[in-house]
Amino acid sequence: MFHLYKIENLTWTKVRVTGDPPGPRSGAQSLVYKDSVYVFGGNAKKVSEYYNDLYKLDIATKKWYHHVDLFDI
């Protein structure tokens, strides 16, 4: 699930996305670069599992990609 914050009217809107989104996690790092949102790492507290993965959301196509090649950024 992805939400868009509209600063003009201070509201959140759900955005329909496709692809392979990241699973539930806390402590992940994210950033926006060019036309994409990147999400790295985090952990699942229930099983003390730490993630070392990278996801990319293409803002234009609203599609998630998993295992992004860092050299393609």
Backbone as CSV, one residue per row, in Angstrom:
resi,resn,N_x,N_y,N_z,CA_x,CA_y,CA_z,C_x,C_y,C_z
1,MET,0.841,-1.167,0.000,0.000,0.000,0.000,0.889,1.235,0.000
2,PHE,0.491,2.227,-0.738,1.271,3.450,-0.834,0.323,4.626,-0.684
3,HIS,0.752,5.647,0.036,-0.073,6.831,0.243,0.660,8.067,-0.278
4,LEU,-0.095,8.979,-0.822,0.426,10.240,-1.351,-0.073,11.369,-0.471
5,TYR,0.832,12.221,-0.031,0.451,13.367,0.787,0.359,14.598,-0.099
6,LYS,-0.791,15.225,-0.090,-1.000,16.446,-0.877,-0.856,17.647,0.043
7,ILE,0.239,18.363,-0.149,0.548,19.486,0.729,-0.438,20.644,0.541
8,GLU,-1.057,20.734,-0.649,-1.991,21.830,-0.925,-3.180,21.821,0.029
9,ASN,-3.712,20.615,0.298,-4.882,20.539,1.183,-4.642,19.651,2.410
10,LEU,-3.379,19.281,2.648,-2.969,18.532,3.834,-3.745,17.218,4.006
11,THR,-3.848,16.451,2.916,-4.577,15.184,2.968,-3.725,14.047,2.424
12,TRP,-4.045,12.825,2.888,-3.403,11.610,2.408,-4.369,10.890,1.474
13,THR,-3.836,10.311,0.393,-4.637,9.563,-0.572,-3.959,8.233,-0.853
14,LYS,-4.746,7.142,-0.889,-4.197,5.837,-1.267,-3.918,5.839,-2.764
15,VAL,-2.782,5.257,-3.139,-2.388,5.168,-4.544,-2.317,3.686,-4.919
16,ARG,-2.968,3.310,-6.006,-2.901,1.927,-6.482,-1.551,1.713,-7.165
17,VAL,-0.868,0.660,-6.745,0.432,0.331,-7.320,0.431,-1.125,-7.768
18,THR,1.365,-1.464,-8.656,1.531,-2.832,-9.129,2.954,-3.275,-8.831
19,GLY,3.269,-4.505,-9.204,4.631,-4.999,-9.048,4.843,-5.749,-7.751
20,ASP,6.086,-5.726,-7.274,6.527,-6.495,-6.112,6.901,-5.530,-4.981
21,PRO,5.926,-5.100,-4.159,6.223,-4.117,-3.112,6.950,-4.746,-1.927
22,PRO,7.622,-3.931,-1.114,8.252,-4.461,0.091,7.191,-4.896,1.092
23,GLY,7.518,-5.904,1.890,6.611,-6.362,2.926,6.640,-5.436,4.128
24,PRO,5.782,-5.727,5.119,5.755,-4.895,6.333,7.115,-4.906,7.033
25,ARG,7.547,-3.737,7.499,8.843,-3.610,8.165,8.909,-2.300,8.912
26,SER,9.816,-2.222,9.837,10.083,-0.967,10.534,11.566,-0.658,10.375
27,GLY,11.912,0.593,10.587,13.306,0.985,10.537,13.915,1.042,9.152
28,ALA,13.095,0.974,8.110,13.624,1.056,6.743,14.019,2.498,6.427
29,GLN,14.932,2.644,5.498,15.346,3.957,5.020,14.730,4.173,3.646
30,SER,14.309,5.384,3.361,13.728,5.659,2.041,14.163,7.027,1.564
31,LEU,14.133,7.184,0.258,14.460,8.473,-0.344,13.802,8.576,-1.708
32,VAL,13.652,9.805,-2.161,13.136,10.079,-3.496,14.303,10.585,-4.321
33,TYR,14.508,9.971,-5.486,15.576,10.379,-6.395,15.032,10.322,-7.809
34,LYS,15.137,11.438,-8.509,14.570,11.573,-9.850,13.094,11.212,-9.785
35,ASP,12.637,10.234,-10.548,11.213,9.885,-10.585,10.918,8.585,-9.855
36,SER,11.681,8.290,-8.789,11.501,7.030,-8.078,11.621,7.220,-6.572
37,VAL,10.970,6.312,-5.844,11.103,6.215,-4.401,11.850,4.920,-4.126
38,TYR,12.902,4.991,-3.326,13.701,3.817,-2.979,13.508,3.488,-1.505
39,VAL,13.386,2.197,-1.196,13.244,1.727,0.184,14.313,0.667,0.407
40,PHE,15.120,0.865,1.465,16.207,-0.065,1.766,16.089,-0.583,3.195
41,GLY,16.265,-1.894,3.340,16.432,-2.516,4.649,15.224,-2.468,5.551
42,GLY,15.519,-2.403,6.843,14.481,-2.442,7.862,14.501,-3.775,8.591
43,ASN,13.508,-3.982,9.445,13.430,-5.259,10.149,11.990,-5.630,10.473
44,ALA,11.792,-6.933,10.684,10.512,-7.481,11.123,10.679,-7.831,12.587
45,LYS,10.133,-7.058,13.463,10.374,-7.225,14.905,9.870,-8.550,15.455
46,LYS,8.839,-9.117,14.870,8.279,-10.356,15.409,9.290,-11.496,15.395
47,VAL,10.146,-11.551,14.401,11.093,-12.660,14.289,12.537,-12.178,14.309
48,SER,12.764,-10.930,14.674,14.108,-10.343,14.696,14.844,-10.563,13.381
49,GLU,14.135,-10.420,12.295,14.713,-10.588,10.962,15.071,-9.216,10.403
50,TYR,16.323,-9.079,9.962,16.775,-7.822,9.396,16.886,-7.964,7.879
51,TYR,16.418,-6.954,7.179,16.424,-6.987,5.715,17.614,-6.213,5.165
52,ASN,18.161,-6.711,4.096,19.252,-6.059,3.385,18.868,-6.031,1.910
53,ASP,17.684,-5.477,1.644,17.164,-5.483,0.281,16.795,-4.066,-0.153
54,LEU,16.606,-3.908,-1.445,16.301,-2.605,-2.009,15.099,-2.723,-2.938
55,TYR,14.157,-1.819,-2.757,12.971,-1.743,-3.609,12.907,-0.373,-4.254
56,LYS,12.308,-0.340,-5.425,12.138,0.922,-6.145,10.680,1.045,-6.569
57,LEU,10.089,2.209,-6.323,8.761,2.519,-6.838,8.923,3.561,-7.930
58,ASP,8.588,3.191,-9.156,8.603,4.136,-10.269,7.357,5.002,-10.135
59,ILE,7.535,6.284,-9.880,6.408,7.172,-9.622,5.516,7.320,-10.852
60,ALA,6.096,7.378,-12.031,5.314,7.568,-13.258,4.416,6.374,-13.560
61,THR,4.951,5.151,-13.413,4.176,3.953,-13.756,3.471,3.346,-12.547
62,LYS,3.825,3.831,-11.334,3.273,3.303,-10.075,3.524,1.803,-9.944
63,LYS,4.743,1.392,-10.291,5.104,-0.015,-10.226,6.331,-0.201,-9.333
64,TRP,6.247,-1.219,-8.435,7.352,-1.579,-7.559,8.281,-2.571,-8.242
65,TYR,9.574,-2.439,-7.950,10.592,-3.381,-8.418,11.420,-3.813,-7.227
66,HIS,11.770,-5.091,-7.158,12.589,-5.633,-6.084,13.975,-5.971,-6.628
67,HIS,14.970,-5.938,-5.787,16.366,-6.239,-6.167,16.844,-5.290,-7.259
68,VAL,16.710,-4.020,-7.010,17.165,-3.004,-7.945,18.673,-3.035,-8.020
69,ASP,19.236,-2.970,-9.223,20.675,-2.897,-9.407,21.128,-1.476,-9.060
70,LEU,22.001,-1.349,-8.066,22.436,-0.023,-7.624,23.119,0.768,-8.734
71,PHE,23.644,0.112,-9.746,24.315,0.823,-10.822,23.320,1.408,-11.835
72,ASP,22.036,1.053,-11.722,21.006,1.582,-12.620,20.311,2.805,-12.050
73,ILE,20.708,3.253,-10.881,20.030,4.392,-10.241,20.503,5.688,-10.850
